[in-house]
Amino acid sequence: MSHPAFRSSAAAVTLASLLVAAAGQEARAEVARPAPAPDVKAVADANNRFALDLYGKLKKGDENLFYSPYSISTALAMTYAGARTSTAEEMAKTLHFDLPTERLHPAYAEMIRDLNEAGKKGDFQLSVANRLWGQ
């Protein structure tokens, strides 16, 4: 049976060694390349078509209606990434996604970056908090 002081010392030495080793490592982050402008435009156009379709389904006479098609389509784009077969086909049709998946998601990311950058210039403020929780 080992002595508690020895275990504490061994743990401290191990932690210190790990910290020294980690400090010497360079951070390697993949930098996503911006999506081509036509792809970003295609995503924006798809979002606009979806927004108009959704408005047509939600409006009721002269009642006021407030919703965020951008938030809805962005959240659904996240779920679309995991959709397969007929579900993916129906989602693409409803959301007007014409780009292949490998181009769609980078284009969405670039559109989000563009909106955030424009907001930093002070022309507007956009706050979006989309999250998905799997169960």
Contacts in CASP RR format, 6 or more apart in sequence:
PFRMAT RR
TARGET T0000
AUTHOR 0000-0000-0000
METHOD contacts of the structure
MODEL  1
MSHPAFRSSAAAVTLASLLVAAAGQEARAEVARPAPAPDVKAVADANNRF
ALDLYGKLKKGDENLFYSPYSISTALAMTYAGARTSTAEEMAKTLHFDLP
TERLHPAYAEMIRDLNEAGKKGDFQLSVANRLWGQ
32 106 0 8 1.000
32 109 0 8 1.000
33 106 0 8 1.000
34 106 0 8 1.000
34 110 0 8 1.000
34 113 0 8 1.000
35 103 0 8 1.000
35 106 0 8 1.000
35 107 0 8 1.000
35 109 0 8 1.000
35 110 0 8 1.000
36 107 0 8 1.000
39 99 0 8 1.000
39 103 0 8 1.000
39 104 0 8 1.000
39 106 0 8 1.000
39 107 0 8 1.000
39 110 0 8 1.000
40 107 0 8 1.000
40 110 0 8 1.000
40 111 0 8 1.000
40 114 0 8 1.000
42 98 0 8 1.000
42 99 0 8 1.000
42 107 0 8 1.000
43 99 0 8 1.000
43 104 0 8 1.000
43 107 0 8 1.000
43 108 0 8 1.000
43 111 0 8 1.000
44 111 0 8 1.000
45 96 0 8 1.000
46 73 0 8 1.000
46 95 0 8 1.000
46 96 0 8 1.000
46 97 0 8 1.000
46 98 0 8 1.000
47 69 0 8 1.000
47 70 0 8 1.000
47 73 0 8 1.000
47 96 0 8 1.000
47 111 0 8 1.000
49 96 0 8 1.000
50 69 0 8 1.000
50 72 0 8 1.000
50 73 0 8 1.000
50 94 0 8 1.000
50 95 0 8 1.000
50 96 0 8 1.000
51 69 0 8 1.000
51 70 0 8 1.000
51 73 0 8 1.000
53 94 0 8 1.000
53 96 0 8 1.000
54 67 0 8 1.000
54 69 0 8 1.000
54 72 0 8 1.000
55 65 0 8 1.000
55 67 0 8 1.000
55 69 0 8 1.000
58 65 0 8 1.000
58 67 0 8 1.000
59 65 0 8 1.000
68 128 0 8 1.000
70 128 0 8 1.000
71 128 0 8 1.000
71 130 0 8 1.000
73 95 0 8 1.000
74 108 0 8 1.000
74 112 0 8 1.000
74 128 0 8 1.000
74 130 0 8 1.000
75 130 0 8 1.000
75 132 0 8 1.000
76 91 0 8 1.000
76 95 0 8 1.000
77 95 0 8 1.000
77 97 0 8 1.000
77 104 0 8 1.000
77 105 0 8 1.000
77 108 0 8 1.000
78 130 0 8 1.000
78 132 0 8 1.000
79 91 0 8 1.000
79 132 0 8 1.000
80 88 0 8 1.000
80 91 0 8 1.000
80 92 0 8 1.000
80 95 0 8 1.000
80 97 0 8 1.000
80 101 0 8 1.000
80 104 0 8 1.000
81 101 0 8 1.000
81 105 0 8 1.000
82 88 0 8 1.000
83 91 0 8 1.000
91 97 0 8 1.000
92 98 0 8 1.000
97 104 0 8 1.000
99 107 0 8 1.000
115 126 0 8 1.000
116 126 0 8 1.000
118 124 0 8 1.000
119 125 0 8 1.000
119 126 0 8 1.000
END
